[in-house]
């Protein structure tokens, strides 16, 4: 027995090393949750419940009425089992793209809509996520925020497969809502423009450009967001100041302060308006 002890110790050491290498089984999702994040640990992916989802409402989003109307209609079709499209929200930073996705989720959560946030580097797991929720009764929006990548990235290819459908087809209870500052999701280079060919009066983009267009075209709906005018920016500031329950005794002074805040930030976005309103309301509530 004494002679076997070194062998047993070596075997136990080997098992311990193997356990560290082999991915552990992922815990079952808490299906009572309404929002999830896809998280990886030791190579295994799992749906991690979000304890406090962002409670922004559609009414909080100003001057994007047409975008709200379209994504709300598409989501309603999805929940009612009618045909619906994946959605790509593109445009200026801070104009409400990701907030709109969260607001739509909050509007329809009581009707069975669920939200799964997936980081860009984990998009390679999209087929696994779709398989995981395919047999659930709920409807899931997979939310990919701030997308941009190169065509060679594996995540790019995984996204194309899910958008287009592989041999297994796509699930009827899953849609993808993605945001990006780029319409075609990937950087554009001068060399690609040199590939453009003119045949008669027709312009034919090169293969590099065609590849980029082909990905964004897999989204059935494109929603564009634009920088806000000064008037729109001040209207958003007014909305958030009121939402924070702060009385406005001198509107002109508040507007001047809001414009100065935007000037120092170099942007009149909705995000900047919200940040100013938080600062302004916080100061006014001091005493």
RAZIVEN-V171799 format. One record per residue. N is the residue number from 0. RES is the residue in one small letter. SS is DSSP state (helix for helix, strand for strand, loop for the rest). PHI is phi as a letter, one per 30 degrees, with the letter a starting at -180 (* if undefined). OMEGA is omega in radians with two decimals (NA if undefined). Layout:
n=N res=RES ss=SS phi=PHI omega=OMEGA
n=N res=RES ss=SS phi=PHI omega=OMEGA
//
This chain:
n=0 res=x ss=loop phi=* omega=3.13
n=1 res=x ss=helix phi=d omega=-3.13
n=2 res=x ss=helix phi=d omega=-3.10
n=3 res=x ss=helix phi=d omega=-3.04
n=4 res=x ss=helix phi=e omega=3.10
n=5 res=x ss=helix phi=e omega=3.14
n=6 res=x ss=helix phi=d omega=3.12
n=7 res=x ss=helix phi=d omega=3.13
n=8 res=x ss=helix phi=d omega=3.13
n=9 res=x ss=helix phi=d omega=3.13
n=10 res=x ss=helix phi=d omega=3.12
n=11 res=x ss=helix phi=d omega=3.10
n=12 res=x ss=helix phi=d omega=3.12
n=13 res=x ss=helix phi=d omega=3.11
n=14 res=x ss=helix phi=d omega=3.12
n=15 res=x ss=helix phi=d omega=3.11
n=16 res=x ss=helix phi=d omega=3.11
n=17 res=x ss=helix phi=d omega=3.12
n=18 res=x ss=helix phi=d omega=3.12
n=19 res=x ss=helix phi=d omega=-3.10
n=20 res=x ss=helix phi=d omega=-3.07
n=21 res=x ss=loop phi=d omega=3.14
n=22 res=x ss=loop phi=e omega=3.08
n=23 res=x ss=loop phi=d omega=3.11
n=24 res=x ss=loop phi=d omega=-3.13
n=25 res=x ss=loop phi=d omega=3.10
n=26 res=x ss=loop phi=d omega=3.13
n=27 res=x ss=loop phi=d omega=3.13
n=28 res=x ss=loop phi=d omega=3.01
n=29 res=x ss=loop phi=d omega=-3.01
n=30 res=x ss=loop phi=d omega=3.05
n=31 res=x ss=loop phi=d omega=3.09
n=32 res=x ss=loop phi=d omega=3.14
n=33 res=x ss=loop phi=c omega=3.14
n=34 res=x ss=strand phi=b omega=-3.06
n=35 res=x ss=strand phi=b omega=2.91
n=36 res=x ss=strand phi=c omega=3.05
n=37 res=x ss=strand phi=d omega=-3.09
n=38 res=x ss=strand phi=b omega=3.13
n=39 res=x ss=strand phi=c omega=3.07
n=40 res=x ss=strand phi=b omega=-3.09
n=41 res=x ss=loop phi=h omega=3.08
n=42 res=x ss=loop phi=i omega=-3.11
n=43 res=x ss=strand phi=c omega=3.12
n=44 res=x ss=strand phi=c omega=3.13
n=45 res=x ss=strand phi=b omega=3.05
n=46 res=x ss=strand phi=d omega=-3.12
n=47 res=x ss=strand phi=c omega=-3.11
n=48 res=x ss=strand phi=d omega=3.04
n=49 res=x ss=loop phi=c omega=-3.04
n=50 res=x ss=loop phi=d omega=-3.10
n=51 res=x ss=loop phi=b omega=3.11
n=52 res=x ss=loop phi=d omega=3.10
n=53 res=x ss=loop phi=d omega=-3.01
n=54 res=x ss=loop phi=c omega=3.12
n=55 res=x ss=loop phi=d omega=-3.11
n=56 res=x ss=loop phi=c omega=3.14
n=57 res=x ss=helix phi=d omega=-3.13
n=58 res=x ss=helix phi=d omega=3.13
n=59 res=x ss=helix phi=d omega=-3.09
n=60 res=x ss=loop phi=c omega=-3.05
n=61 res=x ss=loop phi=c omega=3.01
n=62 res=x ss=loop phi=i omega=2.98
n=63 res=x ss=loop phi=b omega=-3.02
n=64 res=x ss=helix phi=d omega=-3.11
n=65 res=x ss=helix phi=d omega=3.10
n=66 res=x ss=helix phi=d omega=3.11
n=67 res=x ss=helix phi=d omega=-3.11
n=68 res=x ss=helix phi=d omega=-3.07
n=69 res=x ss=helix phi=d omega=-3.09
n=70 res=x ss=helix phi=d omega=3.09
n=71 res=x ss=helix phi=d omega=3.11
n=72 res=x ss=helix phi=d omega=-3.12
n=73 res=x ss=helix phi=d omega=-3.14
n=74 res=x ss=helix phi=d omega=3.10
n=75 res=x ss=helix phi=d omega=3.08
n=76 res=x ss=helix phi=e omega=-3.14
n=77 res=x ss=helix phi=e omega=-3.10
n=78 res=x ss=helix phi=d omega=-3.13
n=79 res=x ss=loop phi=d omega=3.10
n=80 res=x ss=loop phi=i omega=3.10
n=81 res=x ss=loop phi=c omega=3.11
n=82 res=x ss=loop phi=e omega=3.13
n=83 res=x ss=loop phi=b omega=-3.02
n=84 res=x ss=loop phi=c omega=2.87
n=85 res=x ss=loop phi=d omega=-3.01
n=86 res=x ss=strand phi=b omega=3.05
n=87 res=x ss=strand phi=c omega=3.14
n=88 res=x ss=strand phi=c omega=-3.05
n=89 res=x ss=strand phi=b omega=3.03
n=90 res=x ss=strand phi=k omega=-3.01
n=91 res=x ss=loop phi=d omega=3.14
n=92 res=x ss=loop phi=d omega=3.06
n=93 res=x ss=loop phi=i omega=-3.09
n=94 res=x ss=loop phi=c omega=3.00
n=95 res=x ss=loop phi=j omega=-3.08
n=96 res=x ss=helix phi=d omega=-3.13
n=97 res=x ss=helix phi=d omega=3.11
n=98 res=x ss=helix phi=d omega=3.12
n=99 res=x ss=helix phi=d omega=3.10
n=100 res=x ss=helix phi=d omega=-3.14
n=101 res=x ss=helix phi=d omega=3.14
n=102 res=x ss=helix phi=d omega=3.10
n=103 res=x ss=helix phi=d omega=3.07
n=104 res=x ss=helix phi=e omega=-3.14
n=105 res=x ss=helix phi=d omega=3.13
n=106 res=x ss=helix phi=d omega=-3.01
n=107 res=x ss=helix phi=c omega=-3.07
n=108 res=x ss=helix phi=d omega=-3.14
n=109 res=x ss=helix phi=d omega=3.10
n=110 res=x ss=helix phi=c omega=3.04
n=111 res=x ss=loop phi=j omega=3.10
n=112 res=x ss=strand phi=d omega=3.10
n=113 res=x ss=strand phi=b omega=-3.08
n=114 res=x ss=strand phi=b omega=3.08
n=115 res=x ss=strand phi=b omega=3.12
n=116 res=x ss=strand phi=c omega=-3.11
n=117 res=x ss=loop phi=b omega=3.08
n=118 res=x ss=loop phi=d omega=-3.09
n=119 res=x ss=helix phi=e omega=-3.07
n=120 res=x ss=helix phi=d omega=-3.13
n=121 res=x ss=helix phi=c omega=3.14
n=122 res=x ss=helix phi=d omega=3.09
n=123 res=x ss=helix phi=d omega=-3.14
n=124 res=x ss=helix phi=c omega=-3.09
n=125 res=x ss=helix phi=e omega=3.12
n=126 res=x ss=helix phi=e omega=3.11
n=127 res=x ss=helix phi=d omega=3.13
n=128 res=x ss=helix phi=d omega=3.12
n=129 res=x ss=helix phi=d omega=3.12
n=130 res=x ss=helix phi=d omega=-3.09
n=131 res=x ss=helix phi=d omega=-3.06
n=132 res=x ss=helix phi=c omega=-3.00
n=133 res=x ss=loop phi=e omega=-3.07
n=134 res=x ss=loop phi=c omega=3.11
n=135 res=x ss=loop phi=d omega=3.14
n=136 res=x ss=loop phi=d omega=-3.11
n=137 res=x ss=loop phi=d omega=3.04
n=138 res=x ss=strand phi=c omega=-3.01
n=139 res=x ss=strand phi=c omega=2.94
n=140 res=x ss=strand phi=c omega=3.04
n=141 res=x ss=strand phi=d omega=-3.02
n=142 res=x ss=strand phi=c omega=3.12
n=143 res=x ss=strand phi=c omega=-3.03
n=144 res=x ss=loop phi=c omega=3.00
n=145 res=x ss=loop phi=h omega=-3.11
n=146 res=x ss=loop phi=d omega=2.89
n=147 res=x ss=loop phi=a omega=3.13
n=148 res=x ss=loop phi=a omega=3.10
n=149 res=x ss=loop phi=d omega=-3.09
n=150 res=x ss=loop phi=d omega=-3.10
n=151 res=x ss=loop phi=d omega=-3.09
n=152 res=x ss=loop phi=d omega=-3.13
n=153 res=x ss=helix phi=d omega=3.14
n=154 res=x ss=helix phi=d omega=3.10
n=155 res=x ss=helix phi=d omega=-3.13
n=156 res=x ss=helix phi=d omega=3.12
n=157 res=x ss=helix phi=d omega=3.12
n=158 res=x ss=helix phi=d omega=3.11
n=159 res=x ss=helix phi=d omega=-3.12
n=160 res=x ss=helix phi=d omega=-3.10
n=161 res=x ss=helix phi=d omega=3.14
n=162 res=x ss=helix phi=d omega=-3.05
n=163 res=x ss=helix phi=c omega=-3.06
n=164 res=x ss=loop phi=j omega=3.08
n=165 res=x ss=loop phi=c omega=3.12
n=166 res=x ss=loop phi=d omega=-3.13
n=167 res=x ss=loop phi=d omega=-3.12
n=168 res=x ss=loop phi=i omega=-3.14
n=169 res=x ss=loop phi=c omega=-3.14
n=170 res=x ss=loop phi=d omega=-3.12
n=171 res=x ss=loop phi=d omega=-3.11
n=172 res=x ss=loop phi=c omega=3.13
n=173 res=x ss=strand phi=b omega=2.96
n=174 res=x ss=strand phi=b omega=3.08
n=175 res=x ss=strand phi=c omega=3.01
n=176 res=x ss=strand phi=c omega=-3.06
n=177 res=x ss=strand phi=b omega=3.06
n=178 res=x ss=strand phi=c omega=3.12
n=179 res=x ss=strand phi=a omega=3.01
n=180 res=x ss=loop phi=d omega=-3.12
n=181 res=x ss=loop phi=c omega=-3.14
n=182 res=x ss=loop phi=d omega=-3.08
n=183 res=x ss=loop phi=c omega=2.94
n=184 res=x ss=loop phi=i omega=-3.11
n=185 res=x ss=loop phi=b omega=3.13
n=186 res=x ss=loop phi=d omega=3.12
n=187 res=x ss=loop phi=c omega=-3.07
n=188 res=x ss=loop phi=b omega=-3.14
n=189 res=x ss=helix phi=e omega=-3.10
n=190 res=x ss=helix phi=d omega=-3.13
n=191 res=x ss=helix phi=d omega=3.10
n=192 res=x ss=helix phi=d omega=3.13
n=193 res=x ss=loop phi=d omega=3.12
n=194 res=x ss=loop phi=d omega=-3.08
n=195 res=x ss=loop phi=d omega=-3.12
n=196 res=x ss=strand phi=c omega=3.08
n=197 res=x ss=strand phi=c omega=3.09
n=198 res=x ss=strand phi=c omega=-3.04
n=199 res=x ss=loop phi=i omega=3.10
n=200 res=x ss=loop phi=c omega=-3.10
n=201 res=x ss=strand phi=c omega=3.09
n=202 res=x ss=strand phi=c omega=-3.13
n=203 res=x ss=strand phi=c omega=3.13
n=204 res=x ss=loop phi=d omega=3.09
n=205 res=x ss=loop phi=d omega=-3.07
n=206 res=x ss=helix phi=d omega=-3.14
n=207 res=x ss=helix phi=d omega=3.12
n=208 res=x ss=helix phi=d omega=-3.14
n=209 res=x ss=helix phi=e omega=-3.14
n=210 res=x ss=helix phi=d omega=-3.14
n=211 res=x ss=helix phi=d omega=3.12
n=212 res=x ss=helix phi=d omega=-3.07
n=213 res=x ss=helix phi=d omega=3.13
n=214 res=x ss=helix phi=d omega=-3.12
n=215 res=x ss=helix phi=d omega=3.13
n=216 res=x ss=loop phi=d omega=3.09
n=217 res=x ss=loop phi=d omega=2.98
n=218 res=x ss=loop phi=d omega=-3.08
n=219 res=x ss=loop phi=d omega=-3.12
n=220 res=x ss=strand phi=b omega=3.02
n=221 res=x ss=strand phi=c omega=3.04
n=222 res=x ss=strand phi=c omega=-3.10
n=223 res=x ss=strand phi=c omega=3.13
n=224 res=x ss=strand phi=b omega=-3.02
n=225 res=x ss=loop phi=b omega=3.09
n=226 res=x ss=loop phi=e omega=-3.11
n=227 res=x ss=loop phi=d omega=3.00
n=228 res=x ss=loop phi=d omega=3.11
n=229 res=x ss=helix phi=d omega=3.14
n=230 res=x ss=helix phi=d omega=3.13
n=231 res=x ss=helix phi=d omega=3.14
n=232 res=x ss=helix phi=e omega=-3.13
n=233 res=x ss=helix phi=d omega=3.09
n=234 res=x ss=helix phi=d omega=3.10
n=235 res=x ss=helix phi=d omega=3.07
n=236 res=x ss=helix phi=e omega=-3.13
n=237 res=x ss=helix phi=e omega=-3.14
n=238 res=x ss=helix phi=d omega=-3.07
n=239 res=x ss=helix phi=d omega=3.08
n=240 res=x ss=helix phi=d omega=3.10
n=241 res=x ss=helix phi=d omega=3.13
n=242 res=x ss=helix phi=d omega=3.11
n=243 res=x ss=loop phi=d omega=3.06
n=244 res=x ss=loop phi=i omega=-3.09
n=245 res=x ss=loop phi=c omega=3.09
n=246 res=x ss=loop phi=d omega=-3.14
n=247 res=x ss=loop phi=c omega=-3.11
n=248 res=x ss=loop phi=c omega=-3.14
n=249 res=x ss=loop phi=b omega=-3.06
n=250 res=x ss=helix phi=d omega=-3.12
n=251 res=x ss=helix phi=d omega=-3.14
n=252 res=x ss=helix phi=d omega=3.13
n=253 res=x ss=helix phi=d omega=3.13
n=254 res=x ss=helix phi=d omega=3.12
n=255 res=x ss=helix phi=d omega=3.12
n=256 res=x ss=helix phi=d omega=3.14
n=257 res=x ss=helix phi=d omega=3.12
n=258 res=x ss=helix phi=d omega=3.09
n=259 res=x ss=helix phi=d omega=3.11
n=260 res=x ss=helix phi=e omega=-3.14
n=261 res=x ss=helix phi=d omega=-3.14
n=262 res=x ss=helix phi=d omega=-3.14
n=263 res=x ss=helix phi=d omega=3.12
n=264 res=x ss=helix phi=c omega=-3.14
n=265 res=x ss=loop phi=i omega=-3.09
n=266 res=x ss=loop phi=a omega=3.01
n=267 res=x ss=loop phi=c omega=-3.09
n=268 res=x ss=loop phi=d omega=3.06
n=269 res=x ss=helix phi=d omega=3.12
n=270 res=x ss=helix phi=d omega=3.13
n=271 res=x ss=helix phi=d omega=3.10
n=272 res=x ss=helix phi=d omega=3.11
n=273 res=x ss=helix phi=d omega=3.14
n=274 res=x ss=helix phi=d omega=3.08
n=275 res=x ss=helix phi=d omega=-3.10
n=276 res=x ss=helix phi=d omega=3.10
n=277 res=x ss=helix phi=d omega=3.14
n=278 res=x ss=helix phi=d omega=-3.12
n=279 res=x ss=helix phi=d omega=-3.13
n=280 res=x ss=helix phi=d omega=3.14
n=281 res=x ss=helix phi=d omega=3.12
n=282 res=x ss=helix phi=d omega=-3.08
n=283 res=x ss=helix phi=d omega=-3.12
n=284 res=x ss=loop phi=c omega=-3.09
n=285 res=x ss=loop phi=e omega=-3.06
n=286 res=x ss=loop phi=b omega=NA
//
